[in-house]
Amino acid sequence: MSEFERIEAESTKAPSDRYVQLSRCLLWLNERAWPLSIGILLTAGLYLYQYIQEENIPLSITSSAVITALPVMSAILVFIISVLTAFVLLPIFVLFQRLNPAGQRLSDEFSFGQRDAAAGRRHLRMLGRWAGGLLILGSYCSVLIAASSYVQSHWLSTGAALLGAGLTIAAYYWLMTRGVQGRVSNEFRIACVMSAFVQLGVILNVTIVAISIASQYVNHIAWLFPVMLAELLIVWLIQLLGALFVLKVRGHENPIALLAIAIMAVVIGLGLNPPSGAKLGGFAFQMSASGARHCSIMTFAPDTKGLEAIADPARPGISRPLRVIAEADATYFVRPWKTDSKAVHFVPRASLTGIDACPVGKNTADNVQES
């Protein structure tokens, strides 16, 4: 058989194998559709219950409106959690990018099984290399956040930030390619730079969440650095577990089954933690109720009775800035925007003529302060 015939035979055989594997995976999902669906629905109910408990919403978990919302809420939760997980794990794609035409990858140095001493050393170097890359990028982010609290933004500070970003990415690239034998391909160089950019985005976004949580307990800038170290350690562990999972999926005979089980485990794990369950459940439930508006302004007839508690005294027929925390049975459950009070106001949908997002400007700030 000639080389051309061999390549043609392999190209015609490969799709058939892939289709057989895909059919086997879909059959596995079809045979387990009921337990997977019931598990997701029960978990969505747990998310919603924790959100109701956290926000003190007088809404029965057994009401028809809540029960009928669970399937849609389940789909929203799975989508949101999958997107968040993919965003955190996205930088690890550089580990699976080919270093050179020989097909070597950084992920080849992962050897969680007991092999020889040389493989163990390469494995430890890979773990240290990834940790060092995170530390380099995290140090830049921490300096950038700390400096933004004291330095006013102008062209000089912007130029210094861009120069620091370039040097940081160069250091990240040097560390990731340190010890690599042979010439590194241009594709890997581009992938490494893109991985650094995405990793910076991950660190900055996770830092915003970490600072918002830590600010409830401490308020000194010196706590930024230990918070960053703890955050980087968690991101390091999550990304390494994600890389290990990708390796398992690539060599598994039924990757969709493994992926479905992993998604179920992550969804249930986050739901068992009350703070994360309440936040994610509230995001899915509140965003759909308010039309994806964080702050809302409701309009109604000026002579409408029963809405005096939310009405703006300076503007008849217009409400104060509100946060729509739930909607059920044609009734909005609202709360004044940026308030510590757990009081809930009931607004019948039939009494409203419209709802819009809060306008951005001085008037909105004044209204928020008054409310």
N, C-alpha and C positions, 0 to 999 in steps of 0.2 A: 504494500500500500504506500502510495506517495505521501509526502508531507501535506500537500494540499488536501488530499482525500481524508487524511487523519484529522486535520483541523476541521474540515466540514462535518465529519462524523461526530466529533466532540461537540461542535456547535449545535447539531441537531439533537444530540442526546441530553445535553445539559438542561434545556428548557423542560424536557419531559420529566427529568428528575425533580426539577423545581416545582412543577405543577403537581406531581405526586406528593411531594412534601407539603405543599400548600393545602392540597385536598385533605391530607391526613390531619393537619393542624386545624382546619375548619371543622372537620368531623369531630375532633376532640372538644372544640368549643361548643358545638351543637349538642353533644351528649351531656355537657355540663352546664347548659344555659340556665336551667332553673336554679341550681345552688349558687351559681355566680350572681344571678340577678337578685335572688333573695338576700344574699350577703351584702350586695351593694345597697339595696333598699333599706335594710336594717341599719347599715352604717350611716346612710343619709339621714334616717330618723334620729340616730344618736347625735349627729352634727347639729341638726335642727333643735333638738332638745337642749343641748349645751348652749346654743345661741339664745334660746328663750330664757334659760336660767341666768345666763350672764347679763342680759339686757333687761331682765325682769318684765318681760312682755306678757300681758294677760291673754295668752293664746293657748288653747288646748291642743296638745299634741295629737289627740284623737279626733279633732274636728275634720269634717269632710274636706275643707279647703286645704288643710295641711296634708292629709293623706293623698289627695289627688295631685299635690305638688311634688311628692317624693320622687316619682320617676324622672321628672324633668330636673329636679334638684340633683339626683344621682348622676345624671349625665353631665351637668355643669360641674359638679365636684370632681368627677373623674377627669374631665377636661382641664380644669384649673390645676389640679394636683399634678397631672401629667406634664402640663406646660411648665410649671414651677420646677419640677424635678428635672425635666430636660434642660431648662435654662441653667441650673446649677451644674449639671453634668456636661454641658456643651463643650467646655474647654478641654475635656479629655480626648477629643477627637484627634488631637495632635499625636497622641500615643499610638494611634492606629494608622497614621499616615506613613507611607513608605519613605524611608530615609534616602534611598538610592535605587538605581535600577535593579540591584540584586534583590530587592523586596524586603530588606530588613526594616523592622519597626521597633520603636521603643517598648511597645507592649511585649515584645519577645523576651524581655528581661524579667517579666513577672513570672515567678515560679513558686506558687504557694504550696505546691507539693514538695515532699522531701526528695531532693535530688542529690547532686554532688555539692561540694563546698564552693566550687567556682560559680555555679548557678545561684547559690545562696548569697554570695557576695554581690553578684550582679543585681539580684533582687533587692538587696539592702541599698545599693547605690541608686536604684530607680526610685525607691521610696524616699530616700534623702534628696534626690534631685527634684522630685515633685514638691516636697516640703520646702526646699530652698527657693523654688520658683514662686510658690505662694508667699513666702516670707518677703521676697524682694518686691513683689507687686503690692502686698499688704502694707509694707513699710512706706511705699510711695503714697498709697491711699491715706494712711494715717497722717503723714506729714501734710498732705494736701488738705485734709479736713481740719487739722489743727491750725494750719496757716490761714485758712479761710476765715477763722474766727477773729484774727487780729489784723490781717492785711486787706486793705481795700482793693477791689478789683480795678485794674487798669492795664494798659498794654504791657508794662514791665512785668507785673506778676503773671499775666497770661503767658508771656514769652517764657518766663522761668518755669511755669507749669508744663508747657509743651516741651521744653528742653529736658526737664526732669522725666517726662513720660517717655521721650525718645531714649534717654540713657537707661531707664528702667527696663524698657522692652529689649534693648540691646543686651543688658545683663541677663535677662531672662533667656534670650536666645543662646547666649554663650553657655549658660548653665545647662540648658536642655540638650545641647549638642556636644558638651564636654565628654571626651573619651570615646566619641563615635569614630569608628574606623572607616577611612575612605572619605570620598567627597560627598557632601550632602547635596541633594537635589534642590533645584529652585522651588519645586512644589512644596517641599518640606519647609523651606525658609518662609514661604508665604503662609503656610499653615501655622507655623510657630508664631509669627507675628499676629495673625488673626486670633490664635488661641490666647495670646497675651491681652489683646484688646477685649475679648469676651471675658477673660478672667478678671480684668479690671472692673468691668460692668457687674460681674457677679459679686465681687468683694464690696464694691460701693453700695449695691442694693442690699446686700446682707448686713452691711454696716449700718445703714439707715434703720433697719428693723432692730438690730442689736442695740443701737443707741437709744431708740425710742423705748425699748424695754428697760435698759439700764438707767435711763433718766428718771425712772420712778423711784429709784433707790439712791442714786448718787447724782451730783450735779457739778462735779469738778472735772476740768478738761484732762487732768492727769489720769483719770480712770479710762480714758480713751484707749491707751496702749494695752493694758491688761485685757480690756474687752476685745480689742482687735486680735490679740494672741489667742484668746479662747475661741473667737469666731473662726480664725484661720485653722485652728486645730479641728474644729467641727467640719469645716469645708473640706479639709484634707482627707478626713476619714470618709466623708460621703463620696467624694470623687474617686477615691481608691476603691471603695466598695462598688461604685458604678463601673469602674474599669474592669474589676473582676467579674461583675455581672455580664458586661459586654463579651468578655472572653468566654464565659459559660454559654451565653446565647449563641455565639458563633459556632461552637462545637456541639451544640445540643441537637438531638434529632427532631425535637418538637419545639422550636424557639417560641412560637406563639403561645404555647401552653406555659412555658416558663415566664414569658412576659406578662401574661394574664395573672399568674399567681403573684408575681412581683408587684403589679399594680394593686391587686387586692390587699397585699400585705402593707403597702405604703398607705393606702386609703384607710384601712382599719387602724394602723398604728397611729396615724395623725388624729383619727377620730377618738381614740382612747385617751388622748391627752386633752383635758378640758379647755385650756387656753387656745391651742391650735384648732381644736374642733369648733369652738365658738367663733373664732375669727373667720375660718373658712366657710362655716355654715352661714354666718352672717353675711359674708361677701356674696355668696350665691343667692341667699334669700332676699337680702336688702337691695342688691343691685337690680334684680328683676322687678322688685316692687316699686323702686323709684325711677325706673327707666335709665339705670346706670348713672344717676345723679348723686353725687356725694352730698351736695347742699341743694335744697329745693325751695322754690317760692310758689305758693298756691294762690290762685285768684278765685274770687267768689263774689256774689252780689253783695253790695255794701249793706243791705238790710237783712242779710242771712243771720239767723239766730243760732246760738250755740257755738260759735267760732271766735268768741271774744278773746279767749285765752291765747290764741295763736295770731290774732290780727295785729297788724302794724298800726299803732295809733296815728302815725303821721301820714299813712296812705290807706284810705278806706278801700275795702275790697281786695286788699293784698296782705298776705301773711308775712310774718317775720321769717327769717331764714330757718328752715326746718331740716331735720334729718328723718327721712322715711325709713323706719326700722322694720316694718312688715306691712303686708296687705292681705286681708282675708275677708271673704264675704262682703265685698264691695265697701270695705272700710279701711282707711289708711291709719296705721299706728305711727304717730309722729312724735318727735321730741325736738325742743329748741336746739339749734345748731351750736355745737361746742359748749355744752353744759354738763356739769357733773351730776345734775339731778337725774333720778331714775323715773321721774314722772312721765306718763304716757298720755297723749291726747288722742281722741278718736275723731276722725274726720270722715264722714260719709262721702263716698265718691259722687253721689247724686247732688250734693250741695256745692260742688266745685264747678267752675267754668274752665279751668285750665291749670297746668302745672309746668313749671319751667325751672331751669337751673339758676342758681343765684348769680346775679351780675357781678362782674369783677370790678372793684373800684372802691372809692372811699365810702360811698353810701353803704355798701355791703359790710364793710368793716364796722361802721357805726352801728348798723342794725345788729350785727353779731354781738357787739359789746352790750347793747341795750337788752338783748334777749338773754 
